[in-house]
């Protein structure tokens, strides 16, 4: 999981805070479609599609269909917990990176995720 680098234009850094609204995507080793120009210091960031993502289930098991967000662990996602807004459960806007396509009951691991930044 990477976020926009606030100190350098057009750069990303590993996420380090839970529910970060600066989330930009996931570094992919096997992108299906590559846009832009390759260069030194550039990384391949996936923003949509099916991608393997490092996740942590220590704050709650991840089930298929769960929405995922950045966690406090660098570059790692976790399950999003809803907030209660006048009796309506909502997920924090601007923090969702995608939906889990595979479960992870506990601990840390890597699962397939359908990326869809929201």
MODELLER restraints for C-alpha pairs under 7 A, 6 or more apart:
rsr = mdl.restraints
at = mdl.atoms
rsr.add(forms.Gaussian(group=physical.xy_distance, feature=features.Distance(at['CA:1:A'], at['CA:14:A']), mean=6.05, stdev=0.5))
rsr.add(forms.Gaussian(group=physical.xy_distance, feature=features.Distance(at['CA:1:A'], at['CA:15:A']), mean=5.78, stdev=0.5))
rsr.add(forms.Gaussian(group=physical.xy_distance, feature=features.Distance(at['CA:1:A'], at['CA:25:A']), mean=5.82, stdev=0.5))
rsr.add(forms.Gaussian(group=physical.xy_distance, feature=features.Distance(at['CA:1:A'], at['CA:26:A']), mean=4.51, stdev=0.5))
rsr.add(forms.Gaussian(group=physical.xy_distance, feature=features.Distance(at['CA:1:A'], at['CA:27:A']), mean=6.70, stdev=0.5))
rsr.add(forms.Gaussian(group=physical.xy_distance, feature=features.Distance(at['CA:1:A'], at['CA:70:A']), mean=6.75, stdev=0.5))
rsr.add(forms.Gaussian(group=physical.xy_distance, feature=features.Distance(at['CA:1:A'], at['CA:75:A']), mean=4.31, stdev=0.5))
rsr.add(forms.Gaussian(group=physical.xy_distance, feature=features.Distance(at['CA:1:A'], at['CA:76:A']), mean=5.74, stdev=0.5))
rsr.add(forms.Gaussian(group=physical.xy_distance, feature=features.Distance(at['CA:1:A'], at['CA:77:A']), mean=6.69, stdev=0.5))
rsr.add(forms.Gaussian(group=physical.xy_distance, feature=features.Distance(at['CA:2:A'], at['CA:12:A']), mean=5.94, stdev=0.5))
rsr.add(forms.Gaussian(group=physical.xy_distance, feature=features.Distance(at['CA:2:A'], at['CA:13:A']), mean=5.31, stdev=0.5))
rsr.add(forms.Gaussian(group=physical.xy_distance, feature=features.Distance(at['CA:2:A'], at['CA:14:A']), mean=4.39, stdev=0.5))
rsr.add(forms.Gaussian(group=physical.xy_distance, feature=features.Distance(at['CA:2:A'], at['CA:15:A']), mean=4.97, stdev=0.5))
rsr.add(forms.Gaussian(group=physical.xy_distance, feature=features.Distance(at['CA:2:A'], at['CA:23:A']), mean=6.01, stdev=0.5))
rsr.add(forms.Gaussian(group=physical.xy_distance, feature=features.Distance(at['CA:2:A'], at['CA:24:A']), mean=5.71, stdev=0.5))
rsr.add(forms.Gaussian(group=physical.xy_distance, feature=features.Distance(at['CA:2:A'], at['CA:25:A']), mean=5.66, stdev=0.5))
rsr.add(forms.Gaussian(group=physical.xy_distance, feature=features.Distance(at['CA:2:A'], at['CA:26:A']), mean=5.80, stdev=0.5))
rsr.add(forms.Gaussian(group=physical.xy_distance, feature=features.Distance(at['CA:2:A'], at['CA:75:A']), mean=6.16, stdev=0.5))
rsr.add(forms.Gaussian(group=physical.xy_distance, feature=features.Distance(at['CA:3:A'], at['CA:12:A']), mean=5.41, stdev=0.5))
rsr.add(forms.Gaussian(group=physical.xy_distance, feature=features.Distance(at['CA:3:A'], at['CA:13:A']), mean=5.55, stdev=0.5))
rsr.add(forms.Gaussian(group=physical.xy_distance, feature=features.Distance(at['CA:3:A'], at['CA:14:A']), mean=6.15, stdev=0.5))
rsr.add(forms.Gaussian(group=physical.xy_distance, feature=features.Distance(at['CA:3:A'], at['CA:15:A']), mean=5.41, stdev=0.5))
rsr.add(forms.Gaussian(group=physical.xy_distance, feature=features.Distance(at['CA:3:A'], at['CA:22:A']), mean=5.07, stdev=0.5))
rsr.add(forms.Gaussian(group=physical.xy_distance, feature=features.Distance(at['CA:3:A'], at['CA:23:A']), mean=4.18, stdev=0.5))
rsr.add(forms.Gaussian(group=physical.xy_distance, feature=features.Distance(at['CA:3:A'], at['CA:24:A']), mean=4.84, stdev=0.5))
rsr.add(forms.Gaussian(group=physical.xy_distance, feature=features.Distance(at['CA:4:A'], at['CA:11:A']), mean=6.21, stdev=0.5))
rsr.add(forms.Gaussian(group=physical.xy_distance, feature=features.Distance(at['CA:4:A'], at['CA:12:A']), mean=4.57, stdev=0.5))
rsr.add(forms.Gaussian(group=physical.xy_distance, feature=features.Distance(at['CA:4:A'], at['CA:13:A']), mean=6.45, stdev=0.5))
rsr.add(forms.Gaussian(group=physical.xy_distance, feature=features.Distance(at['CA:4:A'], at['CA:22:A']), mean=5.51, stdev=0.5))
rsr.add(forms.Gaussian(group=physical.xy_distance, feature=features.Distance(at['CA:4:A'], at['CA:23:A']), mean=6.50, stdev=0.5))
rsr.add(forms.Gaussian(group=physical.xy_distance, feature=features.Distance(at['CA:4:A'], at['CA:24:A']), mean=5.99, stdev=0.5))
rsr.add(forms.Gaussian(group=physical.xy_distance, feature=features.Distance(at['CA:5:A'], at['CA:11:A']), mean=5.40, stdev=0.5))
rsr.add(forms.Gaussian(group=physical.xy_distance, feature=features.Distance(at['CA:5:A'], at['CA:12:A']), mean=4.80, stdev=0.5))
rsr.add(forms.Gaussian(group=physical.xy_distance, feature=features.Distance(at['CA:5:A'], at['CA:13:A']), mean=5.71, stdev=0.5))
rsr.add(forms.Gaussian(group=physical.xy_distance, feature=features.Distance(at['CA:14:A'], at['CA:74:A']), mean=5.80, stdev=0.5))
rsr.add(forms.Gaussian(group=physical.xy_distance, feature=features.Distance(at['CA:14:A'], at['CA:75:A']), mean=4.88, stdev=0.5))
rsr.add(forms.Gaussian(group=physical.xy_distance, feature=features.Distance(at['CA:15:A'], at['CA:70:A']), mean=6.49, stdev=0.5))
rsr.add(forms.Gaussian(group=physical.xy_distance, feature=features.Distance(at['CA:15:A'], at['CA:74:A']), mean=5.28, stdev=0.5))
rsr.add(forms.Gaussian(group=physical.xy_distance, feature=features.Distance(at['CA:15:A'], at['CA:75:A']), mean=4.96, stdev=0.5))
rsr.add(forms.Gaussian(group=physical.xy_distance, feature=features.Distance(at['CA:16:A'], at['CA:71:A']), mean=6.63, stdev=0.5))
rsr.add(forms.Gaussian(group=physical.xy_distance, feature=features.Distance(at['CA:16:A'], at['CA:72:A']), mean=5.03, stdev=0.5))
rsr.add(forms.Gaussian(group=physical.xy_distance, feature=features.Distance(at['CA:16:A'], at['CA:73:A']), mean=5.72, stdev=0.5))
rsr.add(forms.Gaussian(group=physical.xy_distance, feature=features.Distance(at['CA:16:A'], at['CA:74:A']), mean=4.52, stdev=0.5))
rsr.add(forms.Gaussian(group=physical.xy_distance, feature=features.Distance(at['CA:16:A'], at['CA:75:A']), mean=6.69, stdev=0.5))
rsr.add(forms.Gaussian(group=physical.xy_distance, feature=features.Distance(at['CA:17:A'], at['CA:70:A']), mean=6.53, stdev=0.5))
rsr.add(forms.Gaussian(group=physical.xy_distance, feature=features.Distance(at['CA:17:A'], at['CA:71:A']), mean=5.60, stdev=0.5))
rsr.add(forms.Gaussian(group=physical.xy_distance, feature=features.Distance(at['CA:17:A'], at['CA:72:A']), mean=4.45, stdev=0.5))
rsr.add(forms.Gaussian(group=physical.xy_distance, feature=features.Distance(at['CA:18:A'], at['CA:70:A']), mean=4.94, stdev=0.5))
rsr.add(forms.Gaussian(group=physical.xy_distance, feature=features.Distance(at['CA:18:A'], at['CA:71:A']), mean=3.89, stdev=0.5))
rsr.add(forms.Gaussian(group=physical.xy_distance, feature=features.Distance(at['CA:18:A'], at['CA:72:A']), mean=4.90, stdev=0.5))
rsr.add(forms.Gaussian(group=physical.xy_distance, feature=features.Distance(at['CA:19:A'], at['CA:69:A']), mean=5.65, stdev=0.5))
rsr.add(forms.Gaussian(group=physical.xy_distance, feature=features.Distance(at['CA:19:A'], at['CA:70:A']), mean=5.31, stdev=0.5))
rsr.add(forms.Gaussian(group=physical.xy_distance, feature=features.Distance(at['CA:19:A'], at['CA:71:A']), mean=6.60, stdev=0.5))
rsr.add(forms.Gaussian(group=physical.xy_distance, feature=features.Distance(at['CA:19:A'], at['CA:95:A']), mean=5.28, stdev=0.5))
rsr.add(forms.Gaussian(group=physical.xy_distance, feature=features.Distance(at['CA:20:A'], at['CA:70:A']), mean=6.07, stdev=0.5))
rsr.add(forms.Gaussian(group=physical.xy_distance, feature=features.Distance(at['CA:20:A'], at['CA:95:A']), mean=5.68, stdev=0.5))
rsr.add(forms.Gaussian(group=physical.xy_distance, feature=features.Distance(at['CA:21:A'], at['CA:94:A']), mean=5.03, stdev=0.5))
rsr.add(forms.Gaussian(group=physical.xy_distance, feature=features.Distance(at['CA:21:A'], at['CA:95:A']), mean=4.76, stdev=0.5))
rsr.add(forms.Gaussian(group=physical.xy_distance, feature=features.Distance(at['CA:23:A'], at['CA:95:A']), mean=6.63, stdev=0.5))
rsr.add(forms.Gaussian(group=physical.xy_distance, feature=features.Distance(at['CA:24:A'], at['CA:47:A']), mean=6.97, stdev=0.5))
rsr.add(forms.Gaussian(group=physical.xy_distance, feature=features.Distance(at['CA:25:A'], at['CA:45:A']), mean=5.90, stdev=0.5))
rsr.add(forms.Gaussian(group=physical.xy_distance, feature=features.Distance(at['CA:25:A'], at['CA:46:A']), mean=5.52, stdev=0.5))
rsr.add(forms.Gaussian(group=physical.xy_distance, feature=features.Distance(at['CA:25:A'], at['CA:47:A']), mean=4.84, stdev=0.5))
rsr.add(forms.Gaussian(group=physical.xy_distance, feature=features.Distance(at['CA:25:A'], at['CA:97:A']), mean=6.70, stdev=0.5))
rsr.add(forms.Gaussian(group=physical.xy_distance, feature=features.Distance(at['CA:26:A'], at['CA:45:A']), mean=5.36, stdev=0.5))
rsr.add(forms.Gaussian(group=physical.xy_distance, feature=features.Distance(at['CA:26:A'], at['CA:46:A']), mean=5.17, stdev=0.5))
rsr.add(forms.Gaussian(group=physical.xy_distance, feature=features.Distance(at['CA:26:A'], at['CA:47:A']), mean=6.77, stdev=0.5))
rsr.add(forms.Gaussian(group=physical.xy_distance, feature=features.Distance(at['CA:27:A'], at['CA:43:A']), mean=6.76, stdev=0.5))
rsr.add(forms.Gaussian(group=physical.xy_distance, feature=features.Distance(at['CA:27:A'], at['CA:44:A']), mean=5.54, stdev=0.5))
rsr.add(forms.Gaussian(group=physical.xy_distance, feature=features.Distance(at['CA:27:A'], at['CA:45:A']), mean=4.45, stdev=0.5))
rsr.add(forms.Gaussian(group=physical.xy_distance, feature=features.Distance(at['CA:27:A'], at['CA:46:A']), mean=5.98, stdev=0.5))
rsr.add(forms.Gaussian(group=physical.xy_distance, feature=features.Distance(at['CA:28:A'], at['CA:44:A']), mean=5.66, stdev=0.5))
rsr.add(forms.Gaussian(group=physical.xy_distance, feature=features.Distance(at['CA:28:A'], at['CA:45:A']), mean=5.85, stdev=0.5))
rsr.add(forms.Gaussian(group=physical.xy_distance, feature=features.Distance(at['CA:28:A'], at['CA:46:A']), mean=5.82, stdev=0.5))
rsr.add(forms.Gaussian(group=physical.xy_distance, feature=features.Distance(at['CA:31:A'], at['CA:46:A']), mean=6.92, stdev=0.5))
rsr.add(forms.Gaussian(group=physical.xy_distance, feature=features.Distance(at['CA:47:A'], at['CA:115:A']), mean=6.13, stdev=0.5))
rsr.add(forms.Gaussian(group=physical.xy_distance, feature=features.Distance(at['CA:47:A'], at['CA:116:A']), mean=6.68, stdev=0.5))
rsr.add(forms.Gaussian(group=physical.xy_distance, feature=features.Distance(at['CA:47:A'], at['CA:117:A']), mean=6.72, stdev=0.5))
rsr.add(forms.Gaussian(group=physical.xy_distance, feature=features.Distance(at['CA:48:A'], at['CA:115:A']), mean=4.56, stdev=0.5))
rsr.add(forms.Gaussian(group=physical.xy_distance, feature=features.Distance(at['CA:48:A'], at['CA:116:A']), mean=5.34, stdev=0.5))
rsr.add(forms.Gaussian(group=physical.xy_distance, feature=features.Distance(at['CA:49:A'], at['CA:114:A']), mean=5.54, stdev=0.5))
rsr.add(forms.Gaussian(group=physical.xy_distance, feature=features.Distance(at['CA:49:A'], at['CA:115:A']), mean=5.27, stdev=0.5))
rsr.add(forms.Gaussian(group=physical.xy_distance, feature=features.Distance(at['CA:50:A'], at['CA:112:A']), mean=6.46, stdev=0.5))
rsr.add(forms.Gaussian(group=physical.xy_distance, feature=features.Distance(at['CA:50:A'], at['CA:113:A']), mean=5.50, stdev=0.5))
rsr.add(forms.Gaussian(group=physical.xy_distance, feature=features.Distance(at['CA:50:A'], at['CA:114:A']), mean=4.58, stdev=0.5))
rsr.add(forms.Gaussian(group=physical.xy_distance, feature=features.Distance(at['CA:50:A'], at['CA:115:A']), mean=6.16, stdev=0.5))
rsr.add(forms.Gaussian(group=physical.xy_distance, feature=features.Distance(at['CA:51:A'], at['CA:112:A']), mean=5.55, stdev=0.5))
rsr.add(forms.Gaussian(group=physical.xy_distance, feature=features.Distance(at['CA:51:A'], at['CA:113:A']), mean=5.41, stdev=0.5))
rsr.add(forms.Gaussian(group=physical.xy_distance, feature=features.Distance(at['CA:51:A'], at['CA:114:A']), mean=6.60, stdev=0.5))
rsr.add(forms.Gaussian(group=physical.xy_distance, feature=features.Distance(at['CA:52:A'], at['CA:110:A']), mean=6.18, stdev=0.5))
rsr.add(forms.Gaussian(group=physical.xy_distance, feature=features.Distance(at['CA:52:A'], at['CA:111:A']), mean=5.34, stdev=0.5))
rsr.add(forms.Gaussian(group=physical.xy_distance, feature=features.Distance(at['CA:52:A'], at['CA:112:A']), mean=4.39, stdev=0.5))
rsr.add(forms.Gaussian(group=physical.xy_distance, feature=features.Distance(at['CA:52:A'], at['CA:113:A']), mean=6.03, stdev=0.5))
rsr.add(forms.Gaussian(group=physical.xy_distance, feature=features.Distance(at['CA:53:A'], at['CA:110:A']), mean=5.32, stdev=0.5))
rsr.add(forms.Gaussian(group=physical.xy_distance, feature=features.Distance(at['CA:53:A'], at['CA:111:A']), mean=5.55, stdev=0.5))
rsr.add(forms.Gaussian(group=physical.xy_distance, feature=features.Distance(at['CA:53:A'], at['CA:112:A']), mean=6.25, stdev=0.5))
rsr.add(forms.Gaussian(group=physical.xy_distance, feature=features.Distance(at['CA:53:A'], at['CA:113:A']), mean=6.44, stdev=0.5))
rsr.add(forms.Gaussian(group=physical.xy_distance, feature=features.Distance(at['CA:54:A'], at['CA:76:A']), mean=5.13, stdev=0.5))
rsr.add(forms.Gaussian(group=physical.xy_distance, feature=features.Distance(at['CA:54:A'], at['CA:77:A']), mean=6.23, stdev=0.5))
rsr.add(forms.Gaussian(group=physical.xy_distance, feature=features.Distance(at['CA:54:A'], at['CA:109:A']), mean=5.75, stdev=0.5))
rsr.add(forms.Gaussian(group=physical.xy_distance, feature=features.Distance(at['CA:54:A'], at['CA:110:A']), mean=4.34, stdev=0.5))
rsr.add(forms.Gaussian(group=physical.xy_distance, feature=features.Distance(at['CA:54:A'], at['CA:111:A']), mean=6.66, stdev=0.5))
rsr.add(forms.Gaussian(group=physical.xy_distance, feature=features.Distance(at['CA:55:A'], at['CA:76:A']), mean=5.17, stdev=0.5))
rsr.add(forms.Gaussian(group=physical.xy_distance, feature=features.Distance(at['CA:55:A'], at['CA:77:A']), mean=4.54, stdev=0.5))
rsr.add(forms.Gaussian(group=physical.xy_distance, feature=features.Distance(at['CA:55:A'], at['CA:78:A']), mean=5.54, stdev=0.5))
rsr.add(forms.Gaussian(group=physical.xy_distance, feature=features.Distance(at['CA:55:A'], at['CA:108:A']), mean=5.72, stdev=0.5))
rsr.add(forms.Gaussian(group=physical.xy_distance, feature=features.Distance(at['CA:55:A'], at['CA:109:A']), mean=5.53, stdev=0.5))
rsr.add(forms.Gaussian(group=physical.xy_distance, feature=features.Distance(at['CA:55:A'], at['CA:110:A']), mean=5.72, stdev=0.5))
rsr.add(forms.Gaussian(group=physical.xy_distance, feature=features.Distance(at['CA:56:A'], at['CA:76:A']), mean=6.66, stdev=0.5))
rsr.add(forms.Gaussian(group=physical.xy_distance, feature=features.Distance(at['CA:56:A'], at['CA:77:A']), mean=6.23, stdev=0.5))
rsr.add(forms.Gaussian(group=physical.xy_distance, feature=features.Distance(at['CA:56:A'], at['CA:78:A']), mean=5.30, stdev=0.5))
rsr.add(forms.Gaussian(group=physical.xy_distance, feature=features.Distance(at['CA:56:A'], at['CA:107:A']), mean=5.87, stdev=0.5))
rsr.add(forms.Gaussian(group=physical.xy_distance, feature=features.Distance(at['CA:56:A'], at['CA:108:A']), mean=4.30, stdev=0.5))
rsr.add(forms.Gaussian(group=physical.xy_distance, feature=features.Distance(at['CA:56:A'], at['CA:109:A']), mean=6.54, stdev=0.5))
rsr.add(forms.Gaussian(group=physical.xy_distance, feature=features.Distance(at['CA:57:A'], at['CA:78:A']), mean=6.30, stdev=0.5))
rsr.add(forms.Gaussian(group=physical.xy_distance, feature=features.Distance(at['CA:57:A'], at['CA:104:A']), mean=6.50, stdev=0.5))
rsr.add(forms.Gaussian(group=physical.xy_distance, feature=features.Distance(at['CA:57:A'], at['CA:105:A']), mean=6.55, stdev=0.5))
rsr.add(forms.Gaussian(group=physical.xy_distance, feature=features.Distance(at['CA:57:A'], at['CA:106:A']), mean=4.86, stdev=0.5))
rsr.add(forms.Gaussian(group=physical.xy_distance, feature=features.Distance(at['CA:57:A'], at['CA:107:A']), mean=5.16, stdev=0.5))
rsr.add(forms.Gaussian(group=physical.xy_distance, feature=features.Distance(at['CA:57:A'], at['CA:108:A']), mean=6.01, stdev=0.5))
rsr.add(forms.Gaussian(group=physical.xy_distance, feature=features.Distance(at['CA:58:A'], at['CA:106:A']), mean=5.88, stdev=0.5))
rsr.add(forms.Gaussian(group=physical.xy_distance, feature=features.Distance(at['CA:58:A'], at['CA:107:A']), mean=5.33, stdev=0.5))
rsr.add(forms.Gaussian(group=physical.xy_distance, feature=features.Distance(at['CA:60:A'], at['CA:79:A']), mean=6.86, stdev=0.5))
rsr.add(forms.Gaussian(group=physical.xy_distance, feature=features.Distance(at['CA:61:A'], at['CA:104:A']), mean=6.00, stdev=0.5))
rsr.add(forms.Gaussian(group=physical.xy_distance, feature=features.Distance(at['CA:61:A'], at['CA:105:A']), mean=4.53, stdev=0.5))
rsr.add(forms.Gaussian(group=physical.xy_distance, feature=features.Distance(at['CA:61:A'], at['CA:106:A']), mean=5.67, stdev=0.5))
rsr.add(forms.Gaussian(group=physical.xy_distance, feature=features.Distance(at['CA:62:A'], at['CA:79:A']), mean=5.94, stdev=0.5))
rsr.add(forms.Gaussian(group=physical.xy_distance, feature=features.Distance(at['CA:62:A'], at['CA:103:A']), mean=5.25, stdev=0.5))
rsr.add(forms.Gaussian(group=physical.xy_distance, feature=features.Distance(at['CA:62:A'], at['CA:104:A']), mean=5.01, stdev=0.5))
rsr.add(forms.Gaussian(group=physical.xy_distance, feature=features.Distance(at['CA:62:A'], at['CA:105:A']), mean=6.03, stdev=0.5))
rsr.add(forms.Gaussian(group=physical.xy_distance, feature=features.Distance(at['CA:63:A'], at['CA:100:A']), mean=6.81, stdev=0.5))
rsr.add(forms.Gaussian(group=physical.xy_distance, feature=features.Distance(at['CA:63:A'], at['CA:102:A']), mean=6.79, stdev=0.5))
rsr.add(forms.Gaussian(group=physical.xy_distance, feature=features.Distance(at['CA:63:A'], at['CA:103:A']), mean=4.46, stdev=0.5))
rsr.add(forms.Gaussian(group=physical.xy_distance, feature=features.Distance(at['CA:63:A'], at['CA:104:A']), mean=6.61, stdev=0.5))
rsr.add(forms.Gaussian(group=physical.xy_distance, feature=features.Distance(at['CA:64:A'], at['CA:100:A']), mean=5.06, stdev=0.5))
rsr.add(forms.Gaussian(group=physical.xy_distance, feature=features.Distance(at['CA:64:A'], at['CA:101:A']), mean=5.03, stdev=0.5))
rsr.add(forms.Gaussian(group=physical.xy_distance, feature=features.Distance(at['CA:64:A'], at['CA:102:A']), mean=5.11, stdev=0.5))
rsr.add(forms.Gaussian(group=physical.xy_distance, feature=features.Distance(at['CA:64:A'], at['CA:103:A']), mean=5.26, stdev=0.5))
rsr.add(forms.Gaussian(group=physical.xy_distance, feature=features.Distance(at['CA:65:A'], at['CA:99:A']), mean=5.27, stdev=0.5))
rsr.add(forms.Gaussian(group=physical.xy_distance, feature=features.Distance(at['CA:65:A'], at['CA:100:A']), mean=5.09, stdev=0.5))
rsr.add(forms.Gaussian(group=physical.xy_distance, feature=features.Distance(at['CA:65:A'], at['CA:101:A']), mean=6.23, stdev=0.5))
rsr.add(forms.Gaussian(group=physical.xy_distance, feature=features.Distance(at['CA:66:A'], at['CA:79:A']), mean=6.31, stdev=0.5))
rsr.add(forms.Gaussian(group=physical.xy_distance, feature=features.Distance(at['CA:66:A'], at['CA:99:A']), mean=5.48, stdev=0.5))
rsr.add(forms.Gaussian(group=physical.xy_distance, feature=features.Distance(at['CA:66:A'], at['CA:100:A']), mean=5.41, stdev=0.5))
rsr.add(forms.Gaussian(group=physical.xy_distance, feature=features.Distance(at['CA:67:A'], at['CA:79:A']), mean=5.93, stdev=0.5))
rsr.add(forms.Gaussian(group=physical.xy_distance, feature=features.Distance(at['CA:67:A'], at['CA:80:A']), mean=5.56, stdev=0.5))
rsr.add(forms.Gaussian(group=physical.xy_distance, feature=features.Distance(at['CA:67:A'], at['CA:96:A']), mean=6.49, stdev=0.5))
rsr.add(forms.Gaussian(group=physical.xy_distance, feature=features.Distance(at['CA:67:A'], at['CA:98:A']), mean=5.76, stdev=0.5))
rsr.add(forms.Gaussian(group=physical.xy_distance, feature=features.Distance(at['CA:67:A'], at['CA:99:A']), mean=4.61, stdev=0.5))
rsr.add(forms.Gaussian(group=physical.xy_distance, feature=features.Distance(at['CA:67:A'], at['CA:100:A']), mean=6.48, stdev=0.5))
rsr.add(forms.Gaussian(group=physical.xy_distance, feature=features.Distance(at['CA:68:A'], at['CA:77:A']), mean=6.14, stdev=0.5))
rsr.add(forms.Gaussian(group=physical.xy_distance, feature=features.Distance(at['CA:68:A'], at['CA:78:A']), mean=5.44, stdev=0.5))
rsr.add(forms.Gaussian(group=physical.xy_distance, feature=features.Distance(at['CA:68:A'], at['CA:79:A']), mean=4.64, stdev=0.5))
rsr.add(forms.Gaussian(group=physical.xy_distance, feature=features.Distance(at['CA:68:A'], at['CA:80:A']), mean=5.26, stdev=0.5))
rsr.add(forms.Gaussian(group=physical.xy_distance, feature=features.Distance(at['CA:68:A'], at['CA:96:A']), mean=5.76, stdev=0.5))
rsr.add(forms.Gaussian(group=physical.xy_distance, feature=features.Distance(at['CA:68:A'], at['CA:97:A']), mean=5.78, stdev=0.5))
rsr.add(forms.Gaussian(group=physical.xy_distance, feature=features.Distance(at['CA:68:A'], at['CA:98:A']), mean=5.53, stdev=0.5))
rsr.add(forms.Gaussian(group=physical.xy_distance, feature=features.Distance(at['CA:68:A'], at['CA:99:A']), mean=5.97, stdev=0.5))
rsr.add(forms.Gaussian(group=physical.xy_distance, feature=features.Distance(at['CA:68:A'], at['CA:100:A']), mean=6.92, stdev=0.5))
rsr.add(forms.Gaussian(group=physical.xy_distance, feature=features.Distance(at['CA:69:A'], at['CA:77:A']), mean=5.36, stdev=0.5))
rsr.add(forms.Gaussian(group=physical.xy_distance, feature=features.Distance(at['CA:69:A'], at['CA:78:A']), mean=5.56, stdev=0.5))
rsr.add(forms.Gaussian(group=physical.xy_distance, feature=features.Distance(at['CA:69:A'], at['CA:79:A']), mean=6.30, stdev=0.5))
rsr.add(forms.Gaussian(group=physical.xy_distance, feature=features.Distance(at['CA:69:A'], at['CA:80:A']), mean=5.72, stdev=0.5))
rsr.add(forms.Gaussian(group=physical.xy_distance, feature=features.Distance(at['CA:69:A'], at['CA:95:A']), mean=5.78, stdev=0.5))
rsr.add(forms.Gaussian(group=physical.xy_distance, feature=features.Distance(at['CA:69:A'], at['CA:96:A']), mean=5.01, stdev=0.5))
rsr.add(forms.Gaussian(group=physical.xy_distance, feature=features.Distance(at['CA:69:A'], at['CA:97:A']), mean=5.61, stdev=0.5))
rsr.add(forms.Gaussian(group=physical.xy_distance, feature=features.Distance(at['CA:70:A'], at['CA:76:A']), mean=6.22, stdev=0.5))
rsr.add(forms.Gaussian(group=physical.xy_distance, feature=features.Distance(at['CA:70:A'], at['CA:77:A']), mean=4.51, stdev=0.5))
rsr.add(forms.Gaussian(group=physical.xy_distance, feature=features.Distance(at['CA:70:A'], at['CA:78:A']), mean=6.17, stdev=0.5))
rsr.add(forms.Gaussian(group=physical.xy_distance, feature=features.Distance(at['CA:71:A'], at['CA:77:A']), mean=5.19, stdev=0.5))
rsr.add(forms.Gaussian(group=physical.xy_distance, feature=features.Distance(at['CA:71:A'], at['CA:78:A']), mean=5.58, stdev=0.5))
rsr.add(forms.Gaussian(group=physical.xy_distance, feature=features.Distance(at['CA:80:A'], at['CA:91:A']), mean=6.90, stdev=0.5))
rsr.add(forms.Gaussian(group=physical.xy_distance, feature=features.Distance(at['CA:81:A'], at['CA:91:A']), mean=6.74, stdev=0.5))
rsr.add(forms.Gaussian(group=physical.xy_distance, feature=features.Distance(at['CA:82:A'], at['CA:89:A']), mean=5.54, stdev=0.5))
rsr.add(forms.Gaussian(group=physical.xy_distance, feature=features.Distance(at['CA:82:A'], at['CA:90:A']), mean=5.10, stdev=0.5))
rsr.add(forms.Gaussian(group=physical.xy_distance, feature=features.Distance(at['CA:82:A'], at['CA:91:A']), mean=4.78, stdev=0.5))
rsr.add(forms.Gaussian(group=physical.xy_distance, feature=features.Distance(at['CA:83:A'], at['CA:89:A']), mean=5.42, stdev=0.5))
rsr.add(forms.Gaussian(group=physical.xy_distance, feature=features.Distance(at['CA:83:A'], at['CA:90:A']), mean=5.28, stdev=0.5))
rsr.add(forms.Gaussian(group=physical.xy_distance, feature=features.Distance(at['CA:83:A'], at['CA:91:A']), mean=6.19, stdev=0.5))
rsr.add(forms.Gaussian(group=physical.xy_distance, feature=features.Distance(at['CA:84:A'], at['CA:90:A']), mean=6.41, stdev=0.5))
rsr.add(forms.Gaussian(group=physical.xy_distance, feature=features.Distance(at['CA:93:A'], at['CA:118:A']), mean=6.75, stdev=0.5))
rsr.add(forms.Gaussian(group=physical.xy_distance, feature=features.Distance(at['CA:94:A'], at['CA:118:A']), mean=5.10, stdev=0.5))
rsr.add(forms.Gaussian(group=physical.xy_distance, feature=features.Distance(at['CA:95:A'], at['CA:118:A']), mean=6.41, stdev=0.5))
rsr.add(forms.Gaussian(group=physical.xy_distance, feature=features.Distance(at['CA:96:A'], at['CA:117:A']), mean=5.71, stdev=0.5))
rsr.add(forms.Gaussian(group=physical.xy_distance, feature=features.Distance(at['CA:96:A'], at['CA:118:A']), mean=5.07, stdev=0.5))
rsr.add(forms.Gaussian(group=physical.xy_distance, feature=features.Distance(at['CA:97:A'], at['CA:115:A']), mean=5.82, stdev=0.5))
rsr.add(forms.Gaussian(group=physical.xy_distance, feature=features.Distance(at['CA:97:A'], at['CA:116:A']), mean=5.64, stdev=0.5))
rsr.add(forms.Gaussian(group=physical.xy_distance, feature=features.Distance(at['CA:97:A'], at['CA:117:A']), mean=4.46, stdev=0.5))
rsr.add(forms.Gaussian(group=physical.xy_distance, feature=features.Distance(at['CA:97:A'], at['CA:118:A']), mean=6.43, stdev=0.5))
rsr.add(forms.Gaussian(group=physical.xy_distance, feature=features.Distance(at['CA:98:A'], at['CA:113:A']), mean=6.31, stdev=0.5))
rsr.add(forms.Gaussian(group=physical.xy_distance, feature=features.Distance(at['CA:98:A'], at['CA:114:A']), mean=5.39, stdev=0.5))
rsr.add(forms.Gaussian(group=physical.xy_distance, feature=features.Distance(at['CA:98:A'], at['CA:115:A']), mean=4.16, stdev=0.5))
rsr.add(forms.Gaussian(group=physical.xy_distance, feature=features.Distance(at['CA:98:A'], at['CA:116:A']), mean=4.70, stdev=0.5))
rsr.add(forms.Gaussian(group=physical.xy_distance, feature=features.Distance(at['CA:98:A'], at['CA:117:A']), mean=6.14, stdev=0.5))
rsr.add(forms.Gaussian(group=physical.xy_distance, feature=features.Distance(at['CA:99:A'], at['CA:113:A']), mean=5.58, stdev=0.5))
rsr.add(forms.Gaussian(group=physical.xy_distance, feature=features.Distance(at['CA:99:A'], at['CA:114:A']), mean=5.19, stdev=0.5))
rsr.add(forms.Gaussian(group=physical.xy_distance, feature=features.Distance(at['CA:99:A'], at['CA:115:A']), mean=6.57, stdev=0.5))
rsr.add(forms.Gaussian(group=physical.xy_distance, feature=features.Distance(at['CA:100:A'], at['CA:112:A']), mean=6.49, stdev=0.5))
rsr.add(forms.Gaussian(group=physical.xy_distance, feature=features.Distance(at['CA:100:A'], at['CA:113:A']), mean=4.64, stdev=0.5))
rsr.add(forms.Gaussian(group=physical.xy_distance, feature=features.Distance(at['CA:100:A'], at['CA:114:A']), mean=6.45, stdev=0.5))
rsr.add(forms.Gaussian(group=physical.xy_distance, feature=features.Distance(at['CA:101:A'], at['CA:112:A']), mean=5.41, stdev=0.5))
rsr.add(forms.Gaussian(group=physical.xy_distance, feature=features.Distance(at['CA:101:A'], at['CA:113:A']), mean=5.16, stdev=0.5))
rsr.add(forms.Gaussian(group=physical.xy_distance, feature=features.Distance(at['CA:101:A'], at['CA:114:A']), mean=6.50, stdev=0.5))
rsr.add(forms.Gaussian(group=physical.xy_distance, feature=features.Distance(at['CA:102:A'], at['CA:111:A']), mean=5.73, stdev=0.5))
rsr.add(forms.Gaussian(group=physical.xy_distance, feature=features.Distance(at['CA:102:A'], at['CA:112:A']), mean=5.83, stdev=0.5))
